[in-house]
Amino acid sequence: MFANFVESIEKQIKANRKPLVMSNENFIEQFQSLRAPLRRFAYKLAQNNEEANDLYQETAFRAFKNISKFIPGTNLKAWLLTIMKNTFINQYRKKNKARTILDPTDTIYYINSGNSAIVNDAESNIMMEELTAILNELDITLRVPFEMYYVGHKYQEIADILNMPLGSVKSNIFYARKELKAKIESRYQLLRS
């Protein structure tokens, strides 16, 4: 069968003609014979009966519209499943794009931040004062490198300014974080009790 198909294509190419197109009746007949696997695949993609039916109908419409692009003798099922998969992907992208909020104003940061609560500056000032007090309780050998790192200096810059080995700077910052964490946890644990 395949050899006959290849021969007919070769004859048509030699005669400078396009390959034969499948008739509408033949296409509909073969499409209906593939109805069950197409519906199963549609449901597998959509995970919803209604959307699966829509996807099946859209696939049928697009396949019938592009029947001239199908070459008889090739795998119709694979062609239809590819149309269905591409249709699903396009619809999915379209839905995601529709959910995106676009606002060209300067307030775009606030729209996308998702934070609808207003921060109470009084509470954050008290918290910062408490953190500063806890930080001041640290040993100076830990506090100074930590504060420099917090301000934005790189490890190597801190090592050069304090005339310390790079490894010592990293260790001191690590231990400062660890000690701060322990002090904060112990202080707030006492407040909860």
C-alpha positions in Angstrom: 0.0 0.0 0.0 2.8 2.4 1.0 4.7 1.6 -2.2 1.6 2.4 -4.3 1.3 5.7 -2.5 4.9 6.6 -3.1 4.6 5.7 -6.8 1.5 7.9 -7.2 3.2 10.8 -5.5 6.3 10.4 -7.7 4.1 10.3 -10.8 2.3 13.5 -9.7 5.6 15.3 -9.0 6.9 14.3 -12.4 3.7 15.6 -14.0 4.1 18.9 -12.0 0.8 18.4 -10.3 -0.2 18.6 -6.6 -1.0 15.4 -4.7 -4.6 14.3 -4.6 -6.7 15.8 -1.8 -9.0 13.6 0.3 -12.6 14.0 -0.5 -14.9 15.6 2.1 -17.0 12.4 2.5 -14.0 10.2 3.0 -12.5 12.7 5.5 -15.8 12.8 7.5 -16.0 9.1 7.5 -12.4 8.7 8.8 -12.9 11.5 11.3 -16.0 9.9 12.8 -14.1 6.6 13.1 -11.5 8.4 15.3 -14.1 10.1 17.4 -13.5 8.0 20.6 -9.7 8.5 20.8 -10.0 12.2 19.9 -12.6 12.7 22.7 -10.4 10.8 25.2 -7.4 13.0 24.3 -9.5 16.1 24.5 -10.6 15.2 28.0 -7.0 14.3 29.0 -5.9 17.8 28.0 -8.9 19.8 29.3 -9.8 17.8 32.4 -13.4 19.0 32.0 -16.2 17.6 29.9 -17.4 20.9 28.6 -14.0 22.2 27.7 -13.2 18.8 26.2 -16.3 19.0 23.9 -15.3 22.5 22.9 -11.8 21.4 22.1 -13.1 18.4 20.1 -15.4 20.7 18.1 -12.6 23.3 17.5 -10.3 20.5 16.3 -13.0 19.2 13.9 -13.5 22.7 12.6 -9.8 23.4 12.0 -9.2 20.0 10.5 -12.1 20.4 8.0 -10.9 23.9 7.2 -7.4 22.7 6.5 -8.4 19.4 4.7 -6.3 20.5 1.7 -3.2 20.4 3.8 -3.6 16.8 4.7 -1.8 14.3 2.5 -3.9 11.1 1.9 -2.0 8.0 3.0 -0.4 9.6 6.0 -1.5 9.2 9.6 -4.8 11.1 10.0 -5.0 10.3 13.7 -1.6 11.8 14.4 -2.5 14.9 12.3 -5.8 15.4 14.2 -4.1 14.9 17.6 -1.5 17.5 16.7 -4.2 20.0 15.7 -6.0 19.3 19.0 -2.8 19.7 21.1 -1.8 23.0 19.3 -5.4 24.3 19.7 -5.3 23.5 23.4 -1.9 25.2 23.9 -3.1 28.3 22.1 -6.3 28.5 24.1 -4.3 28.0 27.4 -1.9 30.8 26.5 -4.9 33.0 25.5 -6.5 32.4 28.9 -3.4 33.2 30.8 -2.8 36.3 28.9 -6.4 37.5 29.6 -5.7 37.0 33.4 -2.7 39.4 33.3 -3.4 42.9 34.5 -1.7 45.5 32.3 -1.5 49.1 33.6 1.0 51.4 32.0 0.9 53.9 34.9 3.7 54.4 37.5 1.7 52.4 40.1 2.4 49.1 38.4 4.5 48.0 41.3 1.6 48.4 43.7 -0.8 46.6 41.4 1.5 43.6 41.1 2.7 43.5 44.7 -0.4 41.8 45.9 -0.1 43.5 49.3 -3.4 45.2 50.0 -2.5 46.0 53.7 -1.0 49.3 54.7 2.1 49.0 56.9 1.9 50.6 60.3 5.1 52.7 60.5 4.9 53.0 64.3 5.1 49.2 64.7 8.0 48.9 62.3 9.9 51.8 64.1 9.5 50.0 67.4 10.7 46.7 65.8 13.7 48.5 64.3 14.6 50.0 67.6 14.4 46.6 69.3 16.6 45.1 66.5 19.2 47.9 66.9 19.3 47.3 70.7 19.8 43.5 70.1 22.5 44.3 67.5 24.3 46.5 69.9 24.4 43.6 72.4 26.6 41.7 70.0 30.4 41.6 70.4 32.1 44.3 68.4 34.1 41.8 66.4 30.9 40.3 65.1 28.8 43.5 65.0 31.1 45.7 62.8 31.5 43.2 59.9 27.8 42.4 60.0 26.8 46.1 59.9 29.2 46.7 57.0 27.8 43.8 55.1 24.2 44.9 55.9 24.9 48.4 54.5 26.1 46.8 51.2 29.8 46.2 51.4 31.2 43.0 49.8 33.1 40.5 51.8 36.4 41.5 50.2 35.9 45.2 50.9 35.2 44.5 54.6 38.3 42.4 54.8 40.4 45.1 53.2 38.9 47.9 55.4 39.2 46.0 58.7 42.5 44.4 57.7 41.2 40.9 58.3 41.4 37.6 56.4 38.4 37.0 54.1 37.5 33.8 55.8 37.4 35.5 59.2 35.0 38.2 57.8 32.7 35.5 56.4 32.8 33.6 59.7 32.1 36.7 61.8 29.1 37.6 59.7 27.8 34.0 59.9 28.2 34.0 63.7 26.6 37.4 64.0 23.5 36.2 62.1 23.4 33.1 64.2 23.7 35.0 67.5 21.1 37.6 66.4 18.6 34.9 65.4 19.1 33.2 68.8 18.6 36.5 70.7 15.5 37.5 68.8 14.0 34.1 69.3 14.7 34.0 73.0 13.4 37.6 73.5 10.1 37.0 71.7 9.8 33.5 73.3 9.8 35.3 76.7 7.1 37.7 75.5 4.8 34.9 74.4 5.1 33.1 77.7 
